[in-house]
Amino acid sequence: MKILRTPETAFNQITDFPYRPRYCDVNEGLRMHYVDEGEGPVVLLLHGEPSWAYLYRKMIPGLVAAGLRVIAPDLIGFGKSDKPSEQSDYTYAKHIQWTQTLLDHLQLIQQLALHRLHLQWFQPLFQRQHQWLQLHHCHWCYAPNLLR
């Protein structure tokens, strides 16, 4: 897999995203960027397309102030995360695997309290995203038993 990496300097002009860059190798040199702020129960913030963790920049301080630990990854192909060069590298299974690797790396599986959510409530949000992101996010909402 050929990997494209956006240089950190490309983000120098962004002044309202004060979070230290953190990376997890999710597949033989493929790095996923994530924000990890605060302590306490974990909140996992997953962005849609075409966004990245920057989307949550104004929510993170309030969640941390409320005593929560916030994890906000940039999914592979977005933001500060690496970008595979071939479209064929972007599959539902790979996105699940990459996210699972990050959660394992952070040792969050035991801490995450994922609840079964009513898809009807989320439908207006999902309509703005592409199908694979809908499936990715629903996987983590509806399949907590799959979390190791």
C-alpha positions as CSV (number, residue, x, y, z in Angstrom):
1,M,0.0,0.0,0.0
2,K,1.4,3.4,-1.0
3,I,0.8,5.9,1.8
4,L,0.5,9.6,1.4
5,R,1.3,11.7,4.5
6,T,0.2,15.3,4.9
7,P,3.1,17.3,6.5
8,E,2.5,18.7,10.0
9,T,3.4,22.2,8.5
10,A,0.2,22.0,6.4
11,F,-1.8,22.6,9.7
12,N,0.4,25.5,11.0
13,Q,-2.2,28.2,10.1
14,I,-4.9,26.5,12.2
15,T,-4.9,28.4,15.4
16,D,-8.0,27.0,17.2
17,F,-6.9,23.4,17.4
18,P,-4.5,23.3,20.3
19,Y,-4.3,19.6,20.7
20,R,-1.0,17.7,20.6
21,P,-0.7,15.4,17.6
22,R,-0.8,11.8,18.6
23,Y,-0.5,8.9,16.2
24,C,-1.1,5.1,16.2
25,D,0.3,2.8,13.6
26,V,-2.8,0.9,12.5
27,N,-1.2,-1.2,9.6
28,E,2.4,-1.4,8.7
29,G,3.3,2.2,8.8
30,L,-0.2,3.6,8.2
31,R,-0.7,6.2,10.9
32,M,-4.0,7.3,12.4
33,H,-4.1,10.7,14.1
34,Y,-6.2,11.1,17.2
35,V,-7.0,13.6,20.0
36,D,-6.8,12.2,23.5
37,E,-7.8,14.8,26.2
38,G,-9.1,14.6,29.7
39,E,-9.7,11.8,32.2
40,G,-12.7,9.9,33.2
41,P,-15.4,7.9,31.3
42,V,-14.5,7.8,27.6
43,V,-16.4,9.6,24.8
44,L,-15.5,8.4,21.3
45,L,-16.1,11.1,18.7
46,L,-16.2,9.8,15.1
47,H,-16.4,12.4,12.4
48,G,-18.2,12.1,9.0
49,E,-17.0,12.9,5.5
50,P,-15.3,15.1,4.5
51,S,-14.3,16.3,8.0
52,W,-11.7,15.4,10.7
53,A,-11.3,15.7,14.5
54,Y,-11.2,19.5,14.0
55,L,-15.0,19.3,13.7
56,Y,-15.1,18.7,17.5
57,R,-12.6,21.5,18.5
58,K,-15.3,23.5,20.4
59,M,-16.9,20.5,22.0
60,I,-13.8,18.9,23.4
61,P,-13.1,21.5,26.1
62,G,-16.6,21.3,27.5
63,L,-16.6,17.5,27.6
64,V,-13.2,17.5,29.3
65,A,-14.5,20.1,31.8
66,A,-17.4,17.7,32.6
67,G,-14.9,15.1,33.7
68,L,-14.7,13.0,30.5
69,R,-11.9,11.6,28.5
70,V,-12.3,12.5,24.8
71,I,-11.0,10.4,22.0
72,A,-11.4,12.0,18.5
73,P,-9.6,10.2,15.7
74,D,-9.1,11.4,12.2
75,L,-10.3,8.3,10.2
76,I,-7.7,7.1,7.7
77,G,-7.8,9.3,4.6
78,F,-8.9,12.4,6.6
79,G,-7.2,15.3,8.5
80,K,-3.8,14.5,10.0
81,S,-4.1,10.7,9.4
82,D,-2.3,9.1,6.5
83,K,-4.0,8.6,3.2
84,P,-3.6,5.4,1.1
85,S,-3.1,6.4,-2.5
86,E,-5.4,3.8,-4.1
87,Q,-9.2,4.0,-3.8
88,S,-9.3,0.2,-3.5
89,D,-7.5,0.5,-0.2
90,Y,-10.6,2.2,1.4
91,T,-13.0,-0.6,2.4
92,Y,-15.5,-1.0,5.1
93,A,-13.6,-3.9,6.6
94,K,-10.3,-1.9,6.6
95,H,-11.9,1.1,8.3
96,I,-13.3,-1.2,11.0
97,Q,-9.9,-2.9,11.4
98,W,-8.0,0.5,11.6
99,T,-10.5,1.9,14.2
100,Q,-10.3,-1.4,16.2
101,T,-6.5,-1.2,16.2
102,L,-6.6,2.4,17.6
103,L,-9.1,1.3,20.3
104,D,-6.8,-1.6,21.2
105,H,-3.7,0.7,21.2
106,L,-5.5,3.0,23.7
107,Q,-6.7,0.1,25.7
108,L,-10.2,1.5,25.6
109,I,-12.3,-1.6,24.9
110,Q,-13.0,-2.1,28.6
111,Q,-13.7,1.6,29.3
112,L,-16.1,2.3,26.4
113,A,-19.7,2.3,27.3
114,L,-21.4,1.9,23.9
115,H,-25.1,1.9,24.1
116,R,-27.6,0.7,21.5
117,L,-28.8,3.8,19.9
118,H,-32.0,4.4,17.9
119,L,-31.0,4.7,14.3
120,Q,-34.2,6.7,13.6
121,W,-32.8,9.5,15.9
122,F,-29.5,9.5,13.9
123,Q,-31.0,9.2,10.4
124,P,-30.8,13.0,9.6
125,L,-27.2,13.0,10.6
126,F,-26.3,9.9,8.6
127,Q,-28.1,11.2,5.4
128,R,-25.2,13.7,5.0
129,Q,-22.5,11.0,5.0
130,H,-21.5,8.4,2.5
131,Q,-22.6,4.9,3.0
132,W,-19.3,3.5,4.3
133,L,-19.1,6.0,7.1
134,Q,-22.7,5.2,8.1
135,L,-21.8,1.6,8.3
136,H,-18.6,2.3,10.2
137,H,-20.4,4.4,12.9
138,C,-23.3,2.0,13.2
139,H,-20.8,-0.8,13.7
140,W,-19.6,0.8,16.9
141,C,-23.2,1.7,18.1
142,Y,-24.9,-1.5,17.3
143,A,-22.2,-4.1,17.8
144,P,-20.6,-3.5,21.2
145,N,-20.4,-7.3,21.6
146,L,-17.8,-7.3,18.8
147,L,-15.5,-5.1,20.9
148,R,-12.8,-7.3,22.4
